[in-house]
Amino acid sequence: MHNAQSTASYLFSFGLLLVMLSGCGTAPPSKPSFTLGYGQDDMFFIPSALQATAEQFFTPSPKTAARTATAPPAADGLVVDIDEDTLSPDSDTPYHRKKSRQIRLGAQVEQPLGGALSLHAGASLFYGKSRYVLPEGAGILKDPTTIRFASHGVELETGVAWRKRHSHFVSSLFGMGFGGTVAQTRTQINSALLNVENRSSTSAGFIYTDVGLGLHNASPKPNRALKLRTRLKYYPDAGLSLQSGIAAEF
């Protein structure tokens, strides 16, 4: 998890790339394009949101306390085995993801480098919802438990993009780069014995790889397209996050 100083560094990096875009290359930067997208939620905020909720409401079990070195909250709470690792790939708590949705509004600009290659800078606003079900509960609480997340925030990114128009109707995209995300999250945990809600915020940096397909209507304007995209992000503190979705670019 990163602090406000790290978030400021993301903003600085984004501004620096915009300066680079305006000053390098033989061609002027392309006009900004905009996207409205729908796809899978980004999972980077889950560990910190769960940990913040656990520290606010729960007393960790001896097993959890030994693993995380987390002190109990000031007030006595339920002994619950829910923490930052509960929904991780290596978790020993059975769970199923029942919902993962995100709406995103973005803006981007590119500096051609020659051929199909260009420098890329983008910013986006997002709102996402996710729901997880723990059919066997958590730890000593065996009642089925539902964990819901609602998050909104801002994402900045910079990188290199390779775009190729294969015909009047189809184009492809490959990209890679780095960025930063700032989000606020509402976490709700409900079961027969639990009914808690907590709000938390987090920021994190990531590196990404993009693969996309564009569907065009034979318009000479390359920004007008319906795009399918899969993005793999790596967050140093939260691991991998895979997102697929569809977006209208204009």
N, C-alpha and C positions, 0 to 999 in steps of 0.2 A: 504494500500500500504506500502511496506517495502522499507527501504533504503539499501545502500551498506553494512552496518554493518549486517543487517539481512541476506543478501545474503551470506556473509562470514560465518555466523553461519550455513547455510545449508551445505556449503562445509565442514566445520569442523565436522558436524554431520555425513556426508557421510564418511569422512575419518576415524572417530572414529568407525563406524560400520565395515569398512573393517578390521581394527585392531582386532575388536571383532571376525569377521568371521575367521581370521587366527589363533586366539588363544583359541577359545572355542570349545567344543564338542569333541567327541571321534574320529570322522572321519574327514579327511582333507576336505577343501572346494572343491566343485565341480569346474570343469573347467569353465571358462567364456563361456556363450552362447550369441548369438546375434539374434536380431529380426529386421525384416523389416515389418512395419505395415502401414495400411491404414484405416482411419475411420473418425469419427466426430472431428471437431475442438474443442479445449478447449476455453471456453468463459470467462476465468477469467480476461483477459486483457481489455474487452470491457468497463467497467466503467471508468477506468483511461484513456483509449485512447479517448473516447468521451469527457471526461472532459478537457483533454489537448487540443483537437481540439476546443472546445467551448471557452476556455480561450484565444486561439490564434486568433480566427477569429470573434467571435460573441459577441454582447452585449446582456446579458440575459434580458428577459422580466421581468417586475416587479414581476410576479408570480414566475418565476424561481429564481430570485435574492433573494426574500424573503425566499424561501425554502432552498436554498443552501448557502446563505450568500456569494455569489460570486461577487467580484468586477468586473466592466466592464473592458475590455482591454484598454490599453493606447490609441490606435487609435479607432475612431468610427467605428463600424461595424454594420452588419445587426442584427436586433432584432430577435433572433431565439430561439425557445424552444427546443434546443437539449443540453443535458448534460449527466452526468454519469448515470442518472436514465431512460433515454429515452428507452432503450432496456431491462429494468428490468422486471421481472414477474409482478410487481405492477404498471407498467407504464400506464398512461392514454392516451398515444399516440398509436393508432392502428399500428401494424407492423406485417410482416410475414418474417420468415427466409426462404430464397430461396436457400441458398448454405451453406454447412458446411463440409469442407474436410481438412484432415491433413495427411501428410506423416511423418513417424517417424522411425528413426534408433536408436536402443538401444543395450546396453550391460549390462549383469547382472551376478552375481555370488551368490552362495548359500552355506550356512553351514548347513549340516544335523543336526537335533536335536534328531532324533530317529523316527522311523515309517515314516509317510508321512509328518512330520512337519520339517520346516527349516527356518533359518534366511535368509533374502533376501536383497541384495543391488543392485541398478541399476542406470544407467545414460542413457540419450537419447537426441538426437538432433531432432528437429521437425520443420516443415514448414506447415502452414495452411492458408486457405482462407475461408472467410465467406462473405455472402451478405444478407442484409436485405432491405426490401421494406416498406416504410411508405406510404400507398395508399392515405392518407388524409393529407400528409405533417406533419409539426410540428408547433404547435402554430398558429400564424397569417399567416404563409406561407402554403397555402393549396395545392400547387402543389405536385404531387407524388414525393417522395424523395427516393433515393437509397443510402445506406451506405455500403461501402465495407471495409473489413479488410484483410490485409495480414501480417502474423506474423511469426517470426522464433525465436528460442531460445534453451535453455538447461533446462533439468529437471533432478533432482536427487531425489532418493527415498530410503527409508529403511523400513523394516517391517518383518512380519512373513507370510509365505506361507504354505498352506496345499495342496499337490499334490497327487492324487491317480490315479494309472493306473488300470482301470477297466478291460481292455482286451488288446490284442495286438494292437488294433486300436483306443481305446478311453481312454482319461484321463480327469480328472476334476481338477479345481483349485479354491481355496478360499484364499483370502489374505487380509491383512489390514496393515496399517502403516502410515507413514508421509513423507513429502518431501518438496521440494522447486522448483520454476520455475522462470527463468529469460527470458524475451522476449522483442523483439523490434517489434513495430507495425506500419504499414502504414495505415492511415485512410483516406478514400475518401468519400466525401459527395457531391452528385450531384442531381440537380433538374433544373427546368426552370430558377431559379434565383441563384442557388448555384453551385459552382464548386471549392471546397476547398480540399486541401490535407495536412495532417500533419503526422509527424513521432514522436513517443514517445516510451519510454521504461518503464518497470515496473517489479517488482519482488514480489513474494507472496509465503507464505507457505500454505500447505494444509494437510489434513488427507484423507485417501482413503480407499475404500473397493473394492475388485476385485472379480468377478465371471467369470470363463472361462471354455472353453471346448477345449480339444486338440484332433486332428485327426492324427493318426500315420499310417505309412506304414509297421507296424510289425517290424521295426528296433529295435534292442536292445539298441540303443542310445536314451535316453529319451529326448534329446534336439532337435531332429529332428521331427518337427511337424508343422501342420497348425493349428493355434489357433484362436478361436473366444473368444473375451473378452469384458466384460462390466465393466467399472470403474466409480464409483461414488466418486467425490471429494467434500470436503467441504473447501472453502476458507473463513476464518473469515471476510475478508473485501469485498468479492464479492459473497458469497453465494454458492449454489450448482452448480456443473458442471457434467453432465452425458455424458460419451463417450462410444460408441460401435464401434468395428472395427475388422479387421482380420489381422493376422500377420503370417509370416513364421519365425519359430525359427530354428536355426542351430548352 
